[in-house]
Amino acid sequence: MAPEVVAEAMRAYAEETNRLNRERRSMRDAWNAEFKKVVKDIDQIIDAITEGMFHPSMKDKMTALEAGDPQKPVAFGRL
């Protein structure tokens, strides 16, 4: 195999690996931001309940927040 063909294949592989790593980091940052928002929302609901406030819709919202999106690793702290 010609050295320039091997060099080009190695360059293309490194470029694609770098692109995938950038994409993965970008997704992780978005998931972390979403996770922080969910934790904040859950904390606010818990604070409201401990202060004596409760409405059935709070339970539905809490269930939805805790369920999250199973496709996202942060949904259950799997980051």
N, C-alpha and C positions, 0 to 999 in steps of 0.2 A: 504494500500500500504506500502511496506517495506521501512523503512527510507533510506536504502542504494540505493534503486531504485530512490527515490525522489532526494537524494543527487547527484547521477550520472546525472539525467536529468537536474538538476539545473546547474551542472558543464558544461555539454555539451551546454546548452543554453548560458551561460556566455562566453564560448569559441567561439561559433559561432558569437555571438554579437560582441565580440572583433575583430574577423577576418573581419567581414563586415565593422566595423568602420575603421580598418586599410586600407582596400581596398578603401573605400570612401575617406579617407584622401589622399591616393596615387593618386587617379584619380583627386581629386581637385587640387593637386599640379601640375600635368601635364597640366590640363586645364588652371590654372593660368599662367603657363609658355607660353603656346600657345597664350593665350589672350594678354599677354605683347608683344609677337612678332607681333601679328596682329596690335595692337595699334601703335607699332613702325613703321611697314610698312605703315600704313595709314598716320601717321605723315610725313613720308618721301615723300609720294606722294603729300600730301598737300603742303609741303615745296617746292617741285619742281614746282608745279602749281603756287604758289605765287611768285616764282622767274621767271615766264614767260615760263617755259617749259611745254609742253603738247603734248601728243601723244594719239591717240584713244585707244591704248592698255592699257594705264594707267586707263582709265575709266572701262574697263573690269576687270582689276585687283582689282580696288577699289570696284567694285560691288561684286566680289567674296570674298574679305576680309570682307566686311560688312555683307554679307549673312552668312558666317561661316557655321558651322554644327549645325542644329537645335537640334540635339540630345545632344549637349553639353551645359550645363547651361551658360557657359561664352560667348557663341556666341552672346548673346544680353545682357550681364551683369546680367544674372539670377544666381548668385552664392550665 
